[in-house]
Each structure stands twice: as C-alpha cells, then as structure tokens.
Amino acid sequence: MSVDPSGKFVVSVEGKPVDADVVAIDDGSLSVRIGGRMLDMVVEGEPPELGVVASGYRAYVRVESERLRAAAAAKRSGGGAAEKR
C-alpha cells in the first residue's frame, strides 16, 4: 500500500492494483473497502512497517509514500549527498 500525491491510498495485492477506500474511525481502527469487500482493521506499529489485524488474521504490511520510496531508491543507488574532498 502506498499513498499518491493527492493523499489517496494505492493498494496492491500480489503485485496487482486493486480499488480501495480507507476511512479512519475515531477509536483508531480503519474501515477499508477493497475490491468491493468491507473490512474493519486494527493497525499496530508506526509507518512504514505496520501490523494489521482484520477478520481474526494478523498481517504485516509496508506503507510508503512516493517521497519515502524516492528517498529509499536514492539511498540504495548512493545518490543524493555530494562527496567531500
């Protein structure tokens, strides 16, 4: 799952994009519609690594923004900071 520049969640399942809507509930849980199915979720942890409990199952997910994804790519390629001489 990632967040596009407009703030909309972009969700993929097994590498394929799926239509999803996410609504935060006052108690800290989320109501999520994924591909026409509704799920209530409890989220644990801090982004980008989260634990999610839904329908009695726990999964671990990575949530990242385009900015976080770009920063990680720059770090992997060694770009970004100029070398000191």
MOZI-V607795 format. One record per residue. N is the residue number from 1. RES is the residue in one small letter. OMEGA is omega in degrees with one decimal (NA if undefined). D_LAST is the distance of its C-alpha to the last C-alpha in whole Angstrom. Layout:
n=N res=RES omega=OMEGA d_last=D_LAST
n=N res=RES omega=OMEGA d_last=D_LAST
This chain:
n=1 res=m omega=175.6 d_last=41
n=2 res=s omega=179.4 d_last=38
n=3 res=v omega=179.0 d_last=38
n=4 res=d omega=-176.8 d_last=38
n=5 res=p omega=179.3 d_last=37
n=6 res=s omega=-178.4 d_last=41
n=7 res=g omega=179.7 d_last=41
n=8 res=k omega=177.0 d_last=43
n=9 res=f omega=173.9 d_last=43
n=10 res=v omega=-173.5 d_last=42
n=11 res=v omega=173.4 d_last=44
n=12 res=s omega=177.6 d_last=44
n=13 res=v omega=-176.9 d_last=46
n=14 res=e omega=176.4 d_last=46
n=15 res=g omega=-179.3 d_last=43
n=16 res=k omega=179.1 d_last=46
n=17 res=p omega=176.3 d_last=46
n=18 res=v omega=177.8 d_last=49
n=19 res=d omega=-177.5 d_last=50
n=20 res=a omega=172.0 d_last=49
n=21 res=d omega=-178.6 d_last=50
n=22 res=v omega=177.5 d_last=49
n=23 res=v omega=177.0 d_last=51
n=24 res=a omega=178.7 d_last=50
n=25 res=i omega=-176.4 d_last=53
n=26 res=d omega=-177.9 d_last=53
n=27 res=d omega=178.8 d_last=53
n=28 res=g omega=177.5 d_last=50
n=29 res=s omega=179.4 d_last=51
n=30 res=l omega=169.7 d_last=50
n=31 res=s omega=-172.2 d_last=53
n=32 res=v omega=171.6 d_last=52
n=33 res=r omega=178.7 d_last=53
n=34 res=i omega=177.6 d_last=52
n=35 res=g omega=178.0 d_last=54
n=36 res=g omega=178.1 d_last=57
n=37 res=r omega=178.9 d_last=57
n=38 res=m omega=176.6 d_last=57
n=39 res=l omega=169.2 d_last=55
n=40 res=d omega=-175.2 d_last=55
n=41 res=m omega=170.1 d_last=51
n=42 res=v omega=-176.4 d_last=50
n=43 res=v omega=179.3 d_last=46
n=44 res=e omega=175.0 d_last=45
n=45 res=g omega=-178.6 d_last=41
n=46 res=e omega=177.1 d_last=38
n=47 res=p omega=11.7 d_last=36
n=48 res=p omega=-178.6 d_last=35
n=49 res=e omega=-177.6 d_last=37
n=50 res=l omega=167.9 d_last=41
n=51 res=g omega=-178.2 d_last=44
n=52 res=v omega=176.6 d_last=47
n=53 res=v omega=179.4 d_last=50
n=54 res=a omega=178.0 d_last=53
n=55 res=s omega=177.6 d_last=57
n=56 res=g omega=-180.0 d_last=56
n=57 res=y omega=176.2 d_last=53
n=58 res=r omega=176.0 d_last=50
n=59 res=a omega=176.1 d_last=47
n=60 res=y omega=-175.8 d_last=43
n=61 res=v omega=174.8 d_last=41
n=62 res=r omega=179.0 d_last=38
n=63 res=v omega=-178.3 d_last=37
n=64 res=e omega=175.9 d_last=34
n=65 res=s omega=175.7 d_last=34
n=66 res=e omega=179.8 d_last=32
n=67 res=r omega=178.9 d_last=29
n=68 res=l omega=179.3 d_last=29
n=69 res=r omega=179.4 d_last=29
n=70 res=a omega=179.0 d_last=26
n=71 res=a omega=179.1 d_last=24
n=72 res=a omega=178.5 d_last=25
n=73 res=a omega=179.0 d_last=25
n=74 res=a omega=179.7 d_last=21
n=75 res=k omega=179.2 d_last=20
n=76 res=r omega=-177.3 d_last=22
n=77 res=s omega=179.8 d_last=20
n=78 res=g omega=-179.7 d_last=17
n=79 res=g omega=174.6 d_last=16
n=80 res=g omega=-176.1 d_last=16
n=81 res=a omega=177.1 d_last=13
n=82 res=a omega=178.9 d_last=9
n=83 res=e omega=175.7 d_last=6
n=84 res=k omega=177.7 d_last=4
n=85 res=r omega=NA d_last=0
